[in-house]
Amino acid sequence: MPKRSLLCAPLLLVFALAPNAFAASPTVDPRIEQLLTQLGKAQSIQAVAMSPDGKQLAWVIERHGKPAIEVADAEGRHVHAVTAAAQPGNCAESDIAWAPDSRHLAFVSNCNVDLTSTRVMQNDIYLADTAGHDTPTRLAQLKGYVRALQWTADGKSLGFLYVAGATRHASAVAAAKPAAGEVGVTGVEVQRVASLDIASGALHELTPAGMYAYEFDWSPDGSRIAYTAALPPGDNNWWIAKLYVQPARPDAAATMLVDPGSKDSGSLQHLQIALPRWSPDAARIAFIGGLMSDQGATGGDIYAVPASGGASVDLTPGTHVTPSWLDWSGPQSMLVGQISNGQSQLADYAVSATRAKQQRVHFTVAASIGDGSAAMAMATSRDHRGIAFVQSSYAAAAEVHAGVLGDAAPAAVTSINAGLTPAWGKAESVEWDNQGFHVQGWLLYPAHYDAKKTYPMIVVVHGGPSSAVIPRWPGVGYGAAPFSALGYFVFMPNPRGSFGQGEKYVQANRKDFGYGDLRDTLAGIDAVEKKVPVDDKRLGLTGWSYGGFMSMFAPTQTQRFRAVVAGAGISNWQSYYGQNLIDQWMPPFFGASVYDDPAVYAKSSAINFIKQVKTPMLIVVGDRDAECPAPQSFEMWHALRAQGVPTSLVVYPNEGHHFVDPAHQRDVLQRALEWFGKYLPASN
């Protein structure tokens, strides 16, 4: 109790000062407000779905601050809104799923969109007839959280993930519940696979009440479900989830197919599994298996296991790309979305009993792509000839792309953001070799670049570490492009531990956080400085999550950086283990728990090398961050102040790991821009 009281005292002080905490600070550069305004003009396209016959598209787009649904033909024409609300814009509507008849569209309508509320959510499921103009029919009125709608092939049932009585989004990055009551007992929310009988409206919760389900897939005939699940709490235990199969009825017995925690799991041992997908003949279930930092940031090898039980097989051992999404396109073929050297690829794979071999790359783009359902996912027609996805890059804001699958990426069929032009400089891929690894990263040039001048450079380390920087159009939230717009080079490396070079590369920073990946990053800085006029005396460092950790840790190992902004970072892996709500992710990376091997956690803790830090550091964090709790930021801030290092700590109320309040998104970006403007002025 005394330790908890000490940790809470600074937090209470911050909240007591909350009314003045986000007062407008003096603007160092008048371009900052202009840039923030411009970033806010991009309309967010959150998801897209293609009808099974390939003739219609539906997408989810943010309108008036809330997600809304629009339907068009496959060429993006004849756009019209679909809504269940009496007045468009009254409710948040999303989670689109076309019925097998290619005429009806199911979606979720949520009229309680206050993400900081602790009230029980109200999520209703509707069915719209896209061929008529009738008001959508409400299929179910549910108290709780609903997502991931998926039809059975016969159109008789609609499956989804359901948290009955939910008061928050089912995600570790969402704001955690305020700590109150008996921890682990009070207010535990469990996500289950549920189904809705379309004819009768009957709701069935299929998976066991004591298991938290993360993803699911219907068998081809709709009689069974495959799903990943673990014991609650759900935010924490995704990293130890197992793969199950059971009949699609309540209280049916489940068969466990894959347990990565088992000694018999082979190359899957202590790794994570995601995206279970039935083969067309229902004989096998394919999935992604690998070392993954976060649910949703999927990457690894492609595995398959017999649906009746047996050993799982790694179908892509030794691959030098990172498969992130898959869909069976035939009994012996798959369509695979993968990351390759910092770019997005879509490829065909031929699948045998023991191997999945890449046959053809349809396209490679220096852009982020996906349909909103999973990382790198494609919306496809029933015959897999038609595809659709949302694409964005540093050069072009998000648009829906759709067309026939071929040898080039389909063109955009919308022009929602066509009038926007980048305020930042051009993007360029940079590659280098270091300590036996081939490494890649992205470099943004300063806006209005002049080769005769020298410029400061900000290094942005991505989160994860199992993730990758892939070009995308920035929003108002924290990101790299705004620094370029204000006259900086911006370097975004994909060092060891990142996706895009194969699973061996992803696992190369196990038990080595902050060392090998920092050496890769420093070597990348050297490579950049040989190409472009960067002033090595004006280097900055920033990042969020794992990037926040690196922003705290790197200044303990090198004096090369002259200013740092650390977002939602980790300063002390030993204390972090007991503070965060997702400790299950750590043993696969560190090799053991902190109680079994405290030394491996200590060696990567910035706090243990704090005497070596001289770099001014701005620290920002949400007060309800479950992944990187605020006490980690307080610990670093306190230590820096004790060393006389210039520092500032800003705690944002009611925010989780991902900020959702637009005012906070703007504030944190503005503060970062001003911090670097103070310590790394862009002008010569």
N, C-alpha and C positions, 0 to 999 in steps of 0.2 A: 504493500500500500504506500509506504513513503516514497518509493521510486516513482510510482504512478503520479502521486501528488506533485512531485517536482517537475515531471514532464508536462503536467497540465497547466502549471502556473503561467508559463509564457503564453500558452494558447489563450488563456482567459484574458491576459493583458491585451493581446491582439484584438480579440473580439470586443473588449471594452472600448477600444479605439476605432472600431469598425466604421462608424459614421464618417470619419475623416480618412480612412485607409485608402480610398480610391478617388480622392479628390484629384482633379486634373493637375498634373505636374507641369511646370513650365516647359514649353515645347522648345527643345534645343534646335530642332531643324523643322521649319514649316512644312517640309515635304512629307513628314511623317503622317500628319492628319490626312493629307491628300492621298497618300498611299493606302491608309486604312480604309478610306472611303472607296477607293477604287477596288480594293480586295473584296469589299462587301457587295459589289455589283454582280459578281458571278453567281448565277443561279445553280444551286446544287441539284444534280440528278442522282438520286440515291439508288435506283434499281431500274431494271428493264426486264421484261418477259416477252417471249415470242409465242404466239398461239401454236398449238401442235401442227396445224396445217400450214404454218409459215406465212399466213396472209395478214396477220394483225400483230401489232406491237402494243404493249402497255408499259408505261414508265411512271416512276414516282419522282416528283420534282417538288422542291421547296417553293411554296407560294405564300407570301405574307407571313413568313416565319414558321410555317407548318408544312409537313409533307402532304402532297395532293396527288391524285391519280389522273393521268391522261391516256387516251387510247387513240391510235392512228392505224392506218394501213401499213403494210410492210415497207413502203417507201417513205413513211413519215408524213403522209398527207392526211387531210380530213381529220385533224386533231380535235378531240372534244374531251371535256372533263367528265369523270365518273365520280360521283359523290353520293353518300347517304345522308349528308347533313342537309338540314332545311335551308341553310345559307352556306354557300361554298366558303371554305376557310374557317368554319366554326370548329372543325375537328381535324385531328391528324389522321390521315388515311394512308395505309401502306400495306406491305406484305402481299403483293399481288401473285395470283396463281391462276393460270388458265385451266379451265375444265377440258377434259378430253374431246368435247364436242367443238372446241375452238370458237365457241360463241359466248359462253358464260365465263365471267371473271370473278373469282373470289378475292376478297380483300378484308383487311382489319380496319375498323374505325375506332379511334381512341379520342374521346372527348375530355379526358383528364390528362393534359399534356404538360403539367407542371412537374418537371423532372426532379425538383427539390422537395416535392410533397411527400409526406409519409402516409397519405391516404391510400386505401385499396384502389387499384386501377380498375377501370371499366373498359374492357376490350370487346367489341361486338364484331361478329363475322357476318359479312354481307355477300350477296351474290347478285352481280349485275348482268343483264342481258345486253351485250354490246351491239346486237342487231336492232334493238328497239330503243325507245326513249323512256321506258317506264322507270319509276323509282326503284333502286336496288332493293332486293328482298333481304330482310334480316334473318339469317339462319340461326344465330345463337347470340345470347346476351350473357357475357361472362364476366364475373368479378375476378379479375386477375390479369396476368400478362400472357399474351398470345403472339406467337411468331412462327415463321418457317412453314407456311401452309404448303401442303403437298397432296394432290389428288391420287386416288387409286386409279388404275388404268381403265376400270369400268365406269368411273365417274359416280359411283354410288357412295363413296366415303371421302371425307376430307380430313387428312391428318395434320397435326401441328404440335408444337411444343407449348406446354401450358403450365403456368405457375398459378394455381388457385390461391386467391387472396393476396396476390403480389402487391407490394408497396413500392417496388423499384424495378428497374430493368434487370434482367438476369444476366449480369456481366460483371466481371471483376474490375473493369475500368469505370463502371458506374459508381456514383457516390455511395459509400457504405452507409448502412443504417447508423444513426447515432448510438454509441456504445451505452447500453442500458440493459438492466436485467441480467439473468444468468447467461453468460456467454456460451454459445454453442447449443443452447436449449431454448431460450426465449426468442420468438420471432423467426425461427428458421423457415426459409421458403424453399420448396422443392419443385423442380421442373420435371414434368412427366410428358411422355408421348400420349396424346389424346386423339380421338377421332370423333367425327361428327357424321352421323347417318343423315344423308341429304333428304331422304324421303320422310323420315319420322322426326328429324331434329334431335334425336337422342345423342347425348354426349357420353362417351366412354373414355375413361382414363385407363390406358392399356398397360403401361409399365408399373412396376411395383411402387407402392406409396413410399417405401423406405429407400428408393434409389433415385438419384438425380440424373436425368437423361440430358445429353448435350446435343446429339445429332441423331437422325434416324433416316431410314429409307424403306419404302414399301417393296415387298417382293413383287415380281412381275404380275402375279395373279391376285395380289392384294390380300393374300391369306396370312402373311407373316410380316413382321418388321425386324429389321436389323438396327441396332442402336448402340451408341457408346454411353456408358453410365458409370457412376461411382456412388459411394455413400455420401450423404450431405456432410459438410456444407459444399454447395456446388461451386462457389467461387474458387475454393481451394483445391478441390480434388479432381479437376479436369486432367491434371498431369498424371494421375494414376488411374484414369478411366480404362475400363475393359470393354470388349466388344461382345454383344449378346444378340441372340436370335430368339424370337418367341412367336407363337400364334398371335394374330391380331385380334385378341379379345381380352377383356379384363380378367385378371387373376390367373392368366395362363402361365404355365411354367416356362421359365427362361433358360436357355442353354448358353453358357459362357463359352465363346469361341477363342478369344485371344485375351491373355493376361500378360501385359508387358512387364509386370513385376515378378513373373515366374522365372525360375532358373531355366525352365525348358523353352523359353520364348526366343532363344537364339539371338540373332542380331537386333531384335526388338527390345531386348532386356533394358529396362529403365528408360525407354523412350516413350514418346506419346503417339497416339493414334487419332485419326480424324477422317471424316468423309467416307463412311461406309457406303458402298454401292453394289447392289445386286447385279450379277451377270444376267443377260437376257434369258438364259436357260435355268436360272435360279440355282445353279450348281455351286457357284462361288460368290464370295463377297470380296471385293477389292477395297482397299483403303490406303491412305497415306500414313506412313510410319517414319518418325524421325525425332530429332532433338528440337523441340519447339518451345519457345518462350511464352507464348500467349495463345489462348484459344482464338481462332480467327486468323492468326498469322501462320497459315498452314504451309508446311514444306517438309520434304523428306524423300524417301524412296516409295515406289508403288509396291504394295504387298497384296497378296490374295490368300484366302483361307477357304477350305471347303465349307459350304453352308451346313453340312451335316456334322461337321467337326473334324479336327485333324490339325496337322502342323501348318502354320502360315509360312509363306514363301516370299522372299524378297525378289521381286521380278526385275528390279533395275539396279543391281549391285554395281558399284563403281561408276555410276553415271556422273557426268560433269555439269549437269543442270539440276535445278530443284523443281520437281513436280509439285504443284500446289493444288491442282484440281483435276478431276478425271470424271469421265462419263463413258460408259460402255456404248459404243456405236454399232456393235455387232457381237456375235458370240465369241469372236476372236480378235476384236479390235477395240481400241479406246481412243477418245479424243482427250488430249491432255493439255492443260494450261500450265506453263512452267516459266521459271525465271532463269534466264541465261545471261550471265555477264552484265547484270544490271538492266536488262531489257525484258520485255514480255514476249513470250512465244506461245503459239498454238500449234500443236503437232499431232499427227496420227501415230499410234503405236500398234504393232501386231503383237497379239498376246497368245502365248502358248501356256502349257502347264507350268513351266518353270521360268519363263522370261517374258518381259514386255520390251520389245525392241522398237526404237524410233524408226519410222518408215519415211516420214515426210513432214517437213516443217511448213505449215501453211503460210505463216508470216511471223516476222520479228519486228516489234515496234519499240521505239524509245518513248514509251508512254505507259501509263497505268491503265489496265483494262479489267472489266469485271461486270457481272450483272447485279451485284449487290447482295447475293445470297451467300457467297463464300469468296475467299481470295482467289482471283484469277478465273472465276467461274464464267461460263458462257451460257446465255439463253439460246436454246436450240429448238428447231422444229422436230417433229416426231421422227422424221427420216434422217435427221442430222445434216441435211443439205443447207438449211437456213440457219444463220447464227445472228445474234445481236448482243451488244455489250455497250457499256459506257466507257468512253476513252477520254483521257485528258493528259496533257504534257506541259512542259514549261512554255511551249510555243502556242498551245491552243487550249482553251478552257473546255470543260466537259460537254460532250455531245453524245447522242445515241448513234451508234454505228450499226448497220444491219445490211445483210445481203446474203449471197450464196457463198458457201464455203469454197475457197479456191486457193490460188497461189499468192494472193495479196489480201491485206486487211480490208474489209468492207469500208466504204466511204460513210461519212456522216449523213444521216437522214433527217437530222434536226439542225436548226440554226439558232438555238436558244441563247447561246453565248457568243454568237458569231461576231458581234460588234466589239468584243473586248480584245485589246492588244496588250502584250506584256509591258510592264513598267520596268522590267529587269532585263539583264543582258542575255546573250545566247547561251545555250547549254552545250557542253562538250563532254564526251566520255574520255576518261584518262585511265590508262592501264600501266602497270608496273609489276616487277617481280621482287619478292622479298623473302628471304629465308626458305626458299623452295616452294613458295606459293605464288600463283599468278593472281594479282589483286586488281580490282577495278573500282572506279568511283566516278562521280559526276562533278563537273566544274561549271559554275555559273560565272560568266564574265560580268564586270560592272556595267550598269547602264551607261550608255554614251562612252563606251570604252575608247581610250586613246592609247595606242601602243607606245607612245613616247613618254607616258607617265608611269610612275610606280604607284601601286595600290596596296592598301591593307587587305588581309584575307581572313575570313571567319571560317573555321572548320566546324561542320555540323555532324555530330555523331548520332547515328540512328538508334532507335530503341531496340529492344529485343533481349539479347543480341541476335537471336535467330530471326532475322528479318532482312530487308534490303532496301536501299534507296532506289526507287524507280521513278522516273520523271512524272510529275503530276502538277496540275494547276493549283496554286495555293489558295486557301481560304483566309479568313480573318484570323484563324487560329495560328499557333506558333509554328513557324516554318522558316525555310532558308531563303526563298526568293526575295522577301522584303529587304534583306541585307544587300543583295545585289542591286536592288532598285536605288539604294542610297549610296552606291559608289564603292562597294566592296566586291572583291572576288569571294566566292563562296565555294568551298570544297566539301563534298559529301562522300566520304570513302565507304566502301563495302569490304572491310577488313575480315580477316579470319573470324569465323563465327557467324558470318552472314550467309544468306541464301544466294544461289546463283552459280556456284562452282561445284556443286555436289555435296553429298552428306559428309564426306571426310573433311571437307573445308569447314562445314558448319560445326563439327565437333572438335575442331582444332583449338578452341579456347577453353575447353573443359579444364577446370582446376587452374586456370591461368587468366582470370579476368584482369584486364587492365595492363597486361604485359605484352603478349604477342600481338594483340590487336592494336595496341598503342604503337608498337614498332612498325606495324604495317602502315598505320596512319602517318607517322613521321616520315617514313620512306615515301609515302604518297605526296606529302608536302614538298619533299625534295624534288620529286618528279615534276610537280606543278611549277615549282620555282625555276626549273630549267626551261619551261615552255613559255611562261608569261611573266611580266614584270611585277612580281609580288615583293613587297618590302618585308623581309623576314623579321624585322624589328616591330612590325605591326600585325601580329597574328592574334586572333581571338579564337575562343573555343566555346561551343554551346551544344546542347542536346537535351532530350527529355527522356525520363525513365532510365533505361540503361545508358542512354546518351547523357542523362543527368549525372549518373554515377561516374561516367568517364570524365565529365566536366569537373567533377570534384576530385577525382583521383589523379588525372594527368598532371595537374600542377604540383603534385607531390613527387613526381618522377622527372619532370623537365621544367626548366624556366623559359621555355620557348614561347609560351603564350603570355600575352600582356594584359588580357582581360577575359573574363569568363562569365557566362550566364548559365546556371545549372537549374534545369526544370525538373521537378519531381525526382530528385536524385537520391542516392544511397551513399552515406558517408561511413557507415560502420556495419559491415555484413554480419558481425556477431550480434549486435543489438537488434539489427533489422530482422534477423531470423525469428525473434520472439515478438516483434512488433507488428509485422505485416500479417494480412489475412490469407496469404497464398503461399505458405512456406513449402508446399509440396513441389513447387517448381525447382527448388534449390538443390536437393541431393543429386538429381541427374547431372547438373552442371558442376557441382563441387565434389561429387564422389561420395559424400556422406553427409549426415546431419551436422549441425554446428556442435552438438553435444558429443559426437563421435570423433570429429576432427576439427577442433576450433582453429588450428593453425592455418588450414587452407583458407578459411574465411578471414583470418587476421591479415594474411599477406596481401589481400586485395582491398583492405579497408583504408580509405584516405585518412581517417582519424589517427591511425597509427603512424603516419608520416607527416603530421600536420605542421611540424616545425620547419619543414622544407617549403611551405607554401608562401609565396610572396605576391601572388596574382590577385588583383581586385576581383571580387566575385559577387554577382547578384544571384540570389537564390529565390525561387518561386515554387509554390506548392499549394495544393488544395487541402483544406482542413479535414475532408472526409475521404482522402485517398487511401484505399485499401491495399494497393499494390506497392506504393512507395510512401509510407506514412509520414506525416508532417514532422514527427520527432526526429527523423533522420536529417531533415533540413535544419531544424533547430540545433542539432548537435554540431553540424558543420559551421553554422553561423556563429554559434557560441565560441567554438574553437578558433575561428578566424579573428573574432574580436579580441580574444585573449592574446593572440599573436600580433595584434596591431595591424592586421591586413584590412584594407578597405573592403567593406561588405555591406550588403543590404538584404534583408529577408522580408518577403511579402507573402502572406498566407491568405488564400482566397476562400471565403466562407461558402459552405454547402457545395463545394466542388470535389469531384472524385479525381481519378487519374486522367480522365479526359474532361476538359472544361466544357460546360454547356451554356453558361450564361454569356451572351454576346458581349456584355460590358466587360466581363473578366477576360474574354478572349482578346479584346482590343487592348485592354490595359496591360496585360502581360507582354504583348508584342511591342507596345509603345515603350514600356519600361526597358525592354531589352535593346531596342533601337537606340534609346537615349543613353543607355549604359555604354554600349560600344562607341557611340558618338563622342562620349566624354573621354574614354580611355584609348580609343583607336580612331581618331578623326580621319575621315575618308579623304580630305583634301591634303595635298602634299605640304 
